[in-house]
Amino acid sequence: MVFVTALATGAVTESWGGVTEGDAPPPSPAPLRAGVQEFAAGTGPGEEPHDAEELVSRSGDRWSAAYTADEYQGVKRSLDGEYVGVGVSVRRADGDRTEVARVLPGSPADEAGVRPGDLLLTVDGSGTGGRPVTEVVAMLRGGPPGEGSGPGSRVVLGLGRDGRQWEEGLRRERLKVDTVTTTSLAPDTVLVTVDSFTKGTGEQVRRAVEGLPPDRGILLDLRGNPGGLVAEAAGTASAFLDGGLVATYGDGDAQRALYAEAGGNTASPLVVLVDGGTMSAAELLAGALQDRGRAVVVGTRTFGKGSVQVPQEQPDGSVAELTVGRYTTPGGRTFEEEGLVPDLEVRAGRSAEEEARTVLSGLGTRS
């Protein structure tokens, strides 16, 4: 399994594998536990590390991460689009507060009347103000990935709305997240929003666009998408391409290539929306569609996380997620630190979606 991760910088969901409208990336490389130095106790420079924390601490790589065996099982479930929680996504709000960004339909939070925009003031009596969103997510789940509370466990949310404050006691459930949302904006325009790349995302996008009439334009919204499974990003590219190169990346001394499958929708006009929260595999996808001349990219410069990580299981069962190389787009570009520059950069205060729809209206059907 090959995937990419990023540091949490904005909105994050309980699932760790999904995101909201902000810059919310999971799974997040967790900081090493206290006490891990350059070399762990009893390990010298000439000795091989025997657990993930030691290996990651030696790597000096900002994108590497260490997981216990249980934590990594949680990460894998997240990449499968499953998690245990109450169905809310949270993000940083003004005044160092935490607010609900989205609510999963049919979830415990939804049934209790929790709504986007509600302030999340406390979780089980502990305040959320000033805490990193990843820490709030862990509070909602009852612990970090793989160590959270199980289905049926109770959590009490302290909420605020329009000056009113109240508490809701909820039971966590095992939830399934759809990372792809399709919305009809007009008879000639469909919006396809991809929150992250988990198992099945590519097929969901393909189903969403394969039956569209060729004169119906597509807005592919990758804003706030933190990446995920590389194969699913390539699968999403396959929905819009008729085969061909998506990206290359180094893996040690080897150079590997990702290719799109044949038979995608190559006729419908396509505009891709990106922003500073577009990261990793989402940048890979946007860059591929841009370089292949398949889409016009609109928005703001992307995050600039262009490296690929591969999990390596250690003798003690822990897992080290280590960087093996950087992505290169079909046009030979890399985007580590620099990010991708859109074809049309949207100025502050302007609506990126409106600008994208204007661009889309000027694109003709492709032959």
ABEGO torsion letter per residue (X at the ends): XBBBBBBBABBBBAAGABBBABBBBOBBBBBBBBGBBABBBGBBAABBBABAAAAAAAAGBAABBBBBAAAAAAAAAAAAGBBBBAGBBBBBBBGGBBBBABBBBGBAAAAAGBBBGBBBABBGGBBABGBBAAAAAAAAAGEBBGABBBBGBBBBBBBBBGGBBBBBBBBBBBBBBBABBBBBABAABBBBBBABBBBGAAAAAAAAAAABBAABBBBBBABGBAEEBAAAAAAAAAAABBEEBABBBBBEABBBBBBBBBGBBAABBBBBBBBAABBEAAAAAAAAAAAAGABBBBEBBBAGBABBBBBBBBAAGBBBBBBAEBBBBAAGBBABGAEBBBABBBBBGBBAAAAAAAAAAABBBBX
